[in-house]
């Protein structure tokens, strides 16, 4: 049936639709504005919905419009979409809702520090929990845009030390690795086993590729030049660029998009080069001519963070505690090629699967954790120098 509500009634109806999950939070403001401008609104409802909404409307009284009308038992979680967020939904979001009754409202646009700041500054905060990359987590924390992690709720006792920050807890790990073409190096025999080999063009001839980024190429250059993994920071910038000068004439491809990095390895356009562990492992699993080594890899994390002033701060902390538990992290690692930060998750992961993940104990020993605190202080200068170096 088609019902005409007056302004007060439609505001109540909109609110109830929102609480029931029928409409998204951002839809509330638009529909409220329409009711306010017109004073009346025609809404098509079946008899059952009409009786439900009107009966409940009497009970709840007037709708109060705020910048963010929110149900008391829901969280807005911002992640990155695609197969990654699909895996999070299966491992974290759906099980959390099933256990607690708290609904997860997903946003898949990717959290941006600038957008979070705008929301907080304008008093129209829409986000509760964000999946931030390390550099964004550090920036947002330094700008007072994040809540400190409440360790009375979030149990960090079994989390890797490098995966705990005042403003975030790492939810996944990933690595930038040295990969190689297995048509050139069948079964990995004779393949480069680290950055010293990659820089050694006499002993390891062949076409090479590096990503067109200053980070972590500076670290790779220093490792090739003999700096040990545990002595990389603070980076010796002059030494790193000197080492890059030596390898530059032998780099055939400076790749941009991740898909290109793995494609040129798999099709034999290059014999060795950098690529993310997830893309390398997926290509290898699919039978492509790709292999890789964990030696000298650069480990980094994504982090669960809570927006400063989040209306559902306590529920957000409860969610993070749930999501970093061993069971959920093990399930996530079974779906997608990212490693857990909870050391007890390995007890639940098949050893064959564990060997393909960045933070498996043996793999982690062969790598270094990217020094994002150093990069936060120096990245702008390094980016400028990188651009000048490429032109030189």
Secondary structure, DSSP 8 states (H G I E B T S, - for coil): -EEEEEHHHHHHHHHHHHHTTSS-HHHHHHHHHHHHHHSEEEEE--HHHHHHHHHHHHHH-S----TT---TTEEEEE---HHHHHHHIIIIIHHHHHHH--EEEEE-S---HHHHHHHHHHT----SEEEEEHHHHHHHHHTT-B----TTTS--TTB-GGGEETTEEEEEEEEEEEEEETTTSGGGTT---SHHHHH-TTTS-S-EEEES-STTHHHHHHHHTT--GGG--S--HHHHHHHHHHHHTTEEEEE-SHHHHHHHHHTTS-SEEEEEHHHHHHHHHTT-SEEEEEEEEEEEEEEEEEBTT-TTHHHHHHHHHHHTSHHHHHHHHHHSS-B-SBGGGGGGS-HHHHTTSTTSHHHHHTSEE--HHHHHHHHHHHHHHHHHHHH-
